[in-house]
């Protein structure tokens, strides 16, 4: 497994993901020719739409001389939480009633819950894992960006197929 984290304190994480996306996709595609390989790119949408962020990533590929992500062939998941990852963490770690108050319009990054992020992340990971299993029943009020992310995950990691 190769992990390419954003360097700490060196500008915008979103900018870094976009700048390095083409090179990482090319590495993934080359490796996938030899062995089943998946790639996950994660960046916050902030105030942009998820569709705009996906388009920006595709534009980076084209600029680098590579084909756009092929949803039928590439095992590349582009996970783009609307506003920020804290939105997904709160939604995934909340019970059904509390999920109703989580909105993609709100910025939770600096909310008073941030002292509890570590424990919330553990709960969120468990929920995300459960929701990616075959036959999982998803909540009816699923955040749009999280629904898109779950589809991306299922395409990149075809579990049980």
C-alpha positions in Angstrom: 0.0 0.0 0.0 1.2 3.4 -0.9 0.1 6.4 1.1 0.8 9.9 -0.1 -0.3 12.3 2.6 -0.5 16.1 2.2 2.7 17.6 3.6 2.0 19.3 6.9 1.9 23.1 6.8 2.7 23.5 3.1 -0.4 25.3 1.7 -3.8 24.0 0.7 -4.5 20.3 0.9 -7.1 20.6 -1.9 -4.5 22.3 -4.1 -1.9 19.5 -3.3 -4.4 16.7 -4.1 -5.3 18.4 -7.5 -1.6 19.0 -8.3 -0.6 15.4 -7.6 -3.8 13.7 -8.9 -2.5 13.1 -12.5 0.8 11.5 -11.3 -0.9 9.3 -8.7 -3.6 8.1 -11.2 -0.9 7.2 -13.7 0.9 5.2 -11.0 -2.3 3.4 -10.1 -3.1 2.6 -13.7 0.3 1.2 -14.4 0.2 -0.9 -11.3 -3.3 -2.1 -12.0 -2.0 -3.6 -15.3 0.0 -6.1 -13.1 -2.1 -6.4 -9.9 -5.5 -5.4 -8.8 -5.0 -1.8 -7.5 -7.3 0.8 -6.1 -6.7 4.5 -5.4 -8.5 6.9 -3.1 -8.2 10.6 -3.4 -9.8 12.7 -0.6 -10.4 16.4 -0.6 -13.0 18.7 0.8 -15.5 20.5 -1.5 -15.6 23.5 0.8 -18.0 25.9 -0.9 -17.7 24.3 -4.3 -20.0 21.5 -5.6 -18.9 17.9 -5.6 -19.5 17.9 -9.4 -17.1 20.9 -9.8 -14.4 19.2 -7.7 -14.7 16.0 -9.8 -14.5 18.1 -13.0 -11.4 19.9 -11.6 -9.7 16.5 -11.0 -10.6 15.3 -14.5 -9.2 18.6 -15.9 -5.9 17.9 -14.0 -5.7 14.5 -15.7 -6.3 16.0 -19.2 -3.7 18.8 -18.5 -1.2 16.1 -17.6 -2.0 14.3 -20.8 -4.0 11.4 -19.3 -7.5 10.2 -19.9 -10.2 11.2 -17.5 -11.3 8.8 -14.8 -13.2 6.0 -16.5 -16.0 4.9 -14.1 -16.3 1.5 -15.8 -12.6 0.7 -15.7 -10.6 2.7 -13.2 -10.6 1.6 -9.6 -10.2 5.2 -8.5 -12.4 6.6 -5.7 -12.7 10.4 -5.4 -14.1 11.1 -2.0 -15.2 14.7 -1.7 -17.2 15.6 1.4 -19.3 18.7 1.0 -17.9 21.4 3.1 -15.4 19.3 4.9 -14.6 15.8 6.2 -16.0 16.8 9.6 -19.5 16.8 8.0 -19.1 13.1 7.1 -17.6 12.3 10.5 -20.5 13.9 12.4 -23.1 12.2 10.1 -21.5 8.8 10.3 -21.0 8.9 14.0 -24.5 10.1 14.9 -27.6 8.2 15.6 -30.6 8.4 13.2 -32.2 11.4 15.0 -29.0 13.4 15.3 -28.2 12.8 11.6 -31.2 15.0 10.6 -29.4 18.1 12.0 -26.1 17.5 10.0 -26.1 19.7 7.0 -23.7 20.0 4.1 -24.2 23.8 4.2 -22.7 24.1 7.7 -19.0 24.2 8.6 -18.3 21.9 11.5 -14.5 22.1 11.4 -14.3 24.5 14.3 -17.4 23.3 16.2 -17.2 22.6 19.9 -17.3 18.9 19.1 -13.7 19.1 17.8 -12.3 18.0 21.2 -14.1 14.7 20.5 -12.9 14.1 16.9 -10.8 11.1 17.7 -13.6 9.1 19.2 -16.0 10.3 16.6 -13.7 9.2 13.8 -13.6 5.7 15.2 -17.4 5.5 15.2 -17.6 7.0 11.7 -15.1 4.5 10.4 -17.2 1.6 11.8 -20.4 3.1 10.2 -18.7 3.7 6.9 -17.3 0.1 6.9 -20.8 -1.3 7.6 -22.4 0.9 4.9 -19.9 -0.5 2.3 -20.8 -4.1 2.9 -22.9 -6.0 0.4 -26.6 -5.7 1.3 -26.1 -2.8 3.7 -29.2 -0.7 4.3 -28.3 3.0 4.0 -30.2 5.7 5.8 -32.9 7.5 3.8 -31.5 11.0 4.7 -28.0 10.2 3.4 -25.9 13.3 2.6 -25.5 13.7 -1.1 -21.7 13.9 -1.0 -21.5 10.8 1.2 -23.8 8.9 -1.1 -21.5 9.8 -4.0 -18.5 8.8 -1.9 -20.1 5.4 -1.1 -20.7 4.8 -4.9 -17.0 5.7 -5.5 -15.9 3.3 -2.8 -18.0 0.4 -4.2 -16.5 1.0 -7.7 -13.0 1.2 -6.5 -13.3 -1.8 -4.1 -15.8 -4.2 -5.7 -16.6 -6.1 -2.5 -18.2 -9.5 -3.0 -18.0 -9.3 -6.7 
